[in-house]
Amino acid sequence: MEGLIWESSFLVFFFLTCIIAGGIAWMTGRSIASTWRARWQVIAYVALLTAVTRFMHFALFEGTLLSAHYYIVDFIVLIVIGHLGYFTTRANQMAQQYSWMYKRSGPITARLKQNSDVE
């Protein structure tokens, strides 16, 4: 049962791509941010992770190995999750290490403190 987003079934896509590979993408984004490396590295590592994810679809669930369409779909899902991990960690870093200058303003953002915010 092929769909526009998933190849074999929604459950395979959800558990393999979103849960397992998504968890790895989240941890990849976190580790890149925690070592103060550039955000573009998330893209490079997630591209490799997407190739591994496509191979798992191929090897375990008889998916298409060299499908540009499903590679792009998996890449988009994993890059979003990886960047969420990156931005969440970076916002925590900025708010904790530079607490005199930044404060958390959301789950993935930190903003400069105003004069009235300074403690």
N, C-alpha and C positions, 0 to 999 in steps of 0.2 A: 504494500500500500504506500506508494510514493506520494509525497506531498511537495509543496514548494519549499518547505523548510527542512523536513526530515525525509530520509530516504527509505528506511525499512518500516519503522513504526515510531509513533510519538514517544513511547516509553523508552525505546532504545536511545533515541536522540536526547531525551530529557536526562536519563541516568548517565549515559556515557559522556555526552558532550557538556550538558549543563552542570551536573552534579560532580562527576569524577574529574573531567578535564577542566571544568569551571573552578573547582576547588584548587587545582594545581595552578591555574591562571591567577587566581586570587593570591595564593601564596607567592607566586612569582612577582606579582606587582608589589606585594608587601616587602619582599626581600630586596627588590631594586630600590624602593623608596627608603628602606631602613638603612641602606648603605650609601645614601645620598647620591645615587647615580642618576643619570638623565632619563627622562621619560621615554625617549625613543627606544631605549633598550627593551622596554616592555613589548614593543611591537616586534622586535627581532626574536625574542624568546617565545612569544606567543605564536609567531609564524612557524617555528619549529614544533611547538606543542600541537598546533593544528595538523601538521603532517603526521605526527604520531597518532592523533585522534582519528584521522582518516584511515590510517593503517588498522587501527583497532576495529573500526566499522567494517573494514574489508575482511580482516582475519576472523573476527568473531561472528559477524552478522551478515556476511555475504554482500556487503555494500560495494560500491564502485570505488576503487582505489584512486584513480586519476580523474576525478570529476571536479572540474573547475567550479561549477555551480555550488556543490555541497562543501567544497573547501572554503569558498568565500563565505557561505552561511556560517560554518563552524568558526571561521576566523573572526567574523563580526561578533558573534556571541562571546567568544573567548577574549577578544580585545576589550569589549565592554567590561567584562568581569575583571580582567587584569587591571584595567585602569581604575576601576572602583577600589580595588585593593590598594593600588598605588596612591590614589588621592586620599583615601581614608588614613593611611599610615602617614602620609606627608602632613596632613592637617593635624594629626596627633603630635607629630614631631615639632611642628612650628609652634603649637600652643604650649607644649611642655618645655621645650628647650629655649624658647624665646618668649616666655610668659609675660615679660615686661613690655613686649611689643605687639604680640598677637594673641587673639583669643578665638576659640572655636565659634563658628557662626552657623554650623550645620554639620551633617554627618561626613561630608567630604570637603569642607572648606574651613579655612581660618582667615580671619580678617585683621587688619591693623586696628589697634585700640585707638579710640579717640581720646582727646585730653580729659574728657569727663569719665572715661572708663579706667584710667590709670589709678591703680590702688595706692 
